[in-house]
Amino acid sequence: MLLLTVATLGLLTAGPAAAYQPVNIVHTERVQVGPYGVTVGFTTWPIRAMQSLDFTFLPDGGIAGKSGTLKINGPDRRATRRIQPLVRHPRKRDSWGLDVRALDAPGGYSFTFTIDGPQGHGEGTLPGVQVLDQPGPPLPLSWTLGLLPLAGLVVFLLVVWRRLRPGKLPLTI
């Protein structure tokens, strides 16, 4: 009976916890992609390097009956190496988007779109999206501070190992 009660409580409380968090757009930009106007949304503004955020791309009239591609140009070579198809955002299903994406290098970026739809083919670019330096201290300093507890643990284990010498202790049963 207790197991059934715990399982029921677990299932009842798991519903809200498993729900997707909403995508809160805090800044938008407009770009004309041929005959299509597109609203580009950002969940964090200003954008900082190495900080995850969501991008949404919503053409006027919705995404039904349209397809397209996105090419990001900028100093981050990992994020800009290929043309990618525009796909539905996993948490904002009525628009295209990128979910929890980070741009790793600061500088100027541009988003180049191509869209094919009922009004024909269109191409357009959103230029001048500035990405600021990463927040917080420099990465080497952050890693050094973060690894100090691990170094302390290794030193502690070595001291304990040297004092106990487990291979030389008599076997007791």
Secondary structure in CASP SS format (residue, H / E / C, confidence):
PFRMAT SS
TARGET T0000
AUTHOR 0000-0000-0000
METHOD secondary structure of the structure
MODEL  1
M C 1.00
L H 1.00
L H 1.00
L H 1.00
T H 1.00
V H 1.00
A H 1.00
T H 1.00
L H 1.00
G H 1.00
L H 1.00
L H 1.00
T H 1.00
A H 1.00
G H 1.00
P H 1.00
A H 1.00
A H 1.00
A C 1.00
Y C 1.00
Q C 1.00
P C 1.00
V C 1.00
N C 1.00
I C 1.00
V C 1.00
H E 1.00
T E 1.00
E E 1.00
R E 1.00
V E 1.00
Q E 1.00
V E 1.00
G C 1.00
P C 1.00
Y E 1.00
G E 1.00
V E 1.00
T E 1.00
V E 1.00
G E 1.00
F E 1.00
T C 1.00
T C 1.00
W C 1.00
P C 1.00
I E 1.00
R E 1.00
A C 1.00
M C 1.00
Q C 1.00
S C 1.00
L E 1.00
D E 1.00
F E 1.00
T E 1.00
F E 1.00
L E 1.00
P E 1.00
D C 1.00
G C 1.00
G C 1.00
I C 1.00
A C 1.00
G C 1.00
K C 1.00
S E 1.00
G E 1.00
T E 1.00
L E 1.00
K E 1.00
I E 1.00
N E 1.00
G C 1.00
P C 1.00
D C 1.00
R C 1.00
R C 1.00
A C 1.00
T C 1.00
R C 1.00
R C 1.00
I C 1.00
Q E 1.00
P E 1.00
L C 1.00
V C 1.00
R E 1.00
H C 1.00
P C 1.00
R C 1.00
K C 1.00
R C 1.00
D C 1.00
S C 1.00
W E 1.00
G E 1.00
L E 1.00
D E 1.00
V E 1.00
R E 1.00
A C 1.00
L C 1.00
D C 1.00
A C 1.00
P C 1.00
G E 1.00
G E 1.00
Y E 1.00
S E 1.00
F E 1.00
T E 1.00
F E 1.00
T E 1.00
I E 1.00
D E 1.00
G E 1.00
P C 1.00
Q C 1.00
G E 1.00
H E 1.00
G E 1.00
E E 1.00
G E 1.00
T E 1.00
L E 1.00
P E 1.00
G E 1.00
V E 1.00
Q E 1.00
V E 1.00
L E 1.00
D C 1.00
Q C 1.00
P C 1.00
G C 1.00
P C 1.00
P C 1.00
L H 1.00
P H 1.00
L H 1.00
S H 1.00
W H 1.00
T H 1.00
L H 1.00
G H 1.00
L H 1.00
L H 1.00
P H 1.00
L H 1.00
A H 1.00
G H 1.00
L H 1.00
V H 1.00
V H 1.00
F H 1.00
L H 1.00
L H 1.00
V H 1.00
V H 1.00
W H 1.00
R H 1.00
R H 1.00
L H 1.00
R C 1.00
P C 1.00
G C 1.00
K C 1.00
L C 1.00
P C 1.00
L C 1.00
T C 1.00
I C 1.00
END
